[in-house]
Amino acid sequence: MAYSTRYTAYVQGTLPGIAVLSSQAMRAAEIFERWYVASILEPALGRGRARRRMAELAEIRDRLLAEATIAPTADVLDVSCAYGLLTYPAGEEAGHAIGVDQEPAVVTAGRQVPAVGASLGIAAPTHLPFPDARFDVVLWRGALGRSPSSAGSILAEATRVLRPEGRLAFAEPVPMEARPEDPALRDLWSLLRDPSTGIFHRDGLSDAVERAGFDRVRVQIERRRAAIEDERAVHEIFDGILPASIPLAGIWSHAGVADAIIRAFVDTLVARVPATLEVPEAYVTAEKPR
């Protein structure tokens, strides 16, 4: 499959000595990375920041796919797939994967990724257009964070479309688990987080997945640091200004934190950039009972 002119130019510029690449010459994850940086991230963020953002996403992707343990013949569904960060490499492992997202423009763009092994379609995570017990693996990154008020329905749909003994694997940012080191942010952060409210912390996620009918629920928290270069980077993380991003402000708002407190934290962080912020990620795995 031929690359677009823009994509080929990007590859030539970043991989000296390689003039032409085909989808057979690279793994699906690599193909997606280079397409996503060139087509989506770099125009919005600039080359340096785009590469750092892609490195963060690749780390999450690799960890999540390892947790998913996809068999070569598995039927895989990627919920809220966005451009296909998980769908394409999952499809390579399984032979084929289906990704769905409710944003038509994102799906249309993702279909341009010059890789094979995946199909992308338009569907809401709360109304999946598939029969019961259709898939062996359901996975996602950030489906709950993008629609926190629909978390229960999303998990219920995952239960429905999984086969007995099927595997659920997903990753979500869990801001309630963060621990700011900056004294100027610590007091505000204590007002933002409430371990007894919402699902975006270890116990909340575990309880929600169990209520959806899953067994063998495992929640692992991995603490990663995000570089906050400037005011725009603050709004990327908290307001979700990039397509298919996960707005942390929306998660806090859903948990009942007052908007005034959220904005005070954001404004304080803006005043202190450049900075580094801890953004914990929860990796959740579970199985549908027999």
N, C-alpha and C positions, 0 to 999 in steps of 0.2 A: 504494500500500500504506500502510495507516494506521500511524502510530507508536503505541507503547504510551503510556499516560498519563504514566508516569514519564519516558520519553524526551522527550515533547513538552514537559513542564514544564522539563526540563533545557535544551532548545533555547531555549525562551522566556526562560529566566533568563539565558542567555549571549549571546543575539542579540536585543537589544531591538528592538521594532517588528516582529518576525516572529512571527506567532501560529501559523501552520500551514505545515509543510513537507511536501513529498511526495518520493518517491524520484526523481521526474523533475527536481526542482529542484536537486539536489545531485549531485556526483559520488560514486561508490561509496566512494572513500577517505574523503571527508568524512562520509558517512553512517556508515561503520564507526567512525570516530574518536569521533563524538559518542555513538553507542550504547555503545562500549566504555568510555569514560570514565564515562558515567552508570550503566551496568549492572554493570561489573566493577571498574574501578579506583577510582572515587570512594568506593564503600561500604567498600573495604578500606584506602584510603590517605588519604582526604580530598581536597578539590577541588584545592588548590594542588599537592600532590605528584602527583596523578593527571594533571594537565595537563602537568607536566614530564616524567613518564614517557611520556605519549603523544607528546610532541614528540620524544623520543629515538627511539621506535619508528617514528614517521612518517619521520624522517630516514633510518633504515635501510631502511624499505620503499621510499621513493622512489629511493634509490640502487640497490637491488637490482632493482627493476622496470626501471630504465633499463638496467642491465647485461643483463637478460634479453632485451631487444629483441623483444617479443611482437608478432607480426604479427596483423592483424585477423581472420584465419581460423584461427589456431593452435589446436590442442588442447593445453590447459594442465593440468598436475597440480601441486598444492601439497601437498607431503609434510609430515606433522606440522603441519598447518595451524592447530592450536589454534582460535581463534574466527573466523579468516578474515581476519587482517590483510593477507595477500597475496592471498588467493583472490578476494575481492570486486573490488578494483581490477584484478587480472589478468583477471578475467572481463569487466570493462567494456572492456578493451583488445581482448580476443580475441573477444568475443561471449558466451563462456561459459568457465568454469573449474571443475575439480573439486578439492576439498580433502579430504584424509583425515587423521584423527588417531585414535590408539588410546585416547583418554580419552572415553568416552561422554558424560559430563556436560559436557565442554567443547564437543563437537560439538552436543549438544542446545541449549546456550546460543547457540552461534554461528549456528544456524539461525534464531534470532530477529532477526538483524540485518535491518533494514527496507530492504534493497537487493536488486537483481536481478542476474542474471548469474553466479551461482555455485551449486554444489551441494556440500554437506558430507556426508561419510560416515565410518563407523568402520572403520579398518584400521590395522594396524601397519606402520611404514615398512619392515620387513624382509620383509613378505608382502603385497605390493600385489595387490589383486584385479582385475587388468587383464591383458589378453593382451599378448604381446610386441609391441613397436613400435607402441604405441597413441597416444603423445603426441609433439607437436612440441617442447614445452618442459616440463621438470621443474624446479621451484624449491622452495626452502624457506628458512626462517630458524631455525637452531638445532636441526635434526633430529639432527645428530651430537652436539651438546653435551648434549642431553637423554638420549641413549642411546650414550655413548661406546664401550661395549664392543661395540656392534653396527654401528659405523661402516662396516666393510667390507661387511656385508650390505646396509646401506642404499644404499651406492653401487652395489653389484651390481644391486639392484633398479631403481635409476634407469637404469642402463645397459640393462637388459632391456626396460623399458617405453618407452624412447625410440626413435623412428624413426631410421634412418640419417640422419646430418647434423642430428639433433635437438640442442637446446641445453640444457645444464645450467647453472643459475645459483642460487647459494645464498650465504648469509651465516652466519658463525659467530663467536662471540667467541673470541679467541685470547689467553688470559691469559699464555701463554709469551712473548708479544711486548711485554708491558707494561714500562714504565720508571718506577717510583715516584720522585717527587721528594723525598718526606719521608724524611730520613735515618733516622728511627726504624723505617721500614718497609723500607728498601732491603736491609738484611742479611737480613731474613726472606724477602723476595721472592726473593733470590738462591738460597735453599734451596728455594723453591717451584717455580721454573722450571728446566727441564732441556731445552735445545734438542735433545738427542739422543733424547728420549723422547716417544712419542705423536705425534698428528697435529695438535695444536692450536697450530701455528705455521706460518709460511709454507711452509717446505720440507716439513714433514710433510703438510700438506694437498695440496700439489702432487703429492707422491709417491703418496699414497693415491688421488687422482683418476686419475692415470695408470695405476696398477695395476688400477683398475676398468675400464680399456679406453678411456678418453677421449683425444682429441687436443686440441691448441690450448688447453692448460690455462693459465689466467691467474689469479694470486692477487694481489690488491691489499689492502694493510693500511691501514685508516683509523683514526686514533687519535682517540677521542672521550673527553670527560670526563664522568663521572657524579657528580652531587651526592649525597653521603652525609650526610643530615641528622641521623640518629640511629641508635641501635642496631638498630632495626627495618630501616632501609634497608640496613645491613650484611648482615643475614640474608636480605633479599630478594635481594641480589646473590650471596652466597656459598652460601646454603642453599636457594634457590629456593622460598621459602614462598608465593609467589603461584602460582595455577594456570597451567600451561603455561610457566613461567619456566625459565631455563637456569641451574642451580646451578654456579657456578665451582668450588666445593669438590669437586664430583663429577668435574669435568674433571681437577683436580690429583690426586685420588685414583686415577683411572684411569691417570694417568701415573706412578704409583708413589710419589707424595709421601706421607710418613707423616702419619697423621691428627693426631698431636701437633703437627707443624709447621704444618699447615693451621689448627688451632684457635689456635695461638699467634699467627699472623698476624691471624686474625679478632679475637681478644681485644685485640690491640694497636690495631687499627683502631677497634674499639668505644671504646677509651679516648681516642681522638683526634678523635672526631666533635664538631662537624660538620667534614667534610673533603671533598676532591675526589679521586677516583680515576680513573686512566686505564684504560679498558676497550677495548683495540683490537678492531676488527671486521675480519674477513677477508671480502672479496667474491671469490667464485670463479666463473669461467665456463669452460666446456669444451664440446666437441662430440663427439658419437658418430660414429665413422668411417662412411664410406659402405658 
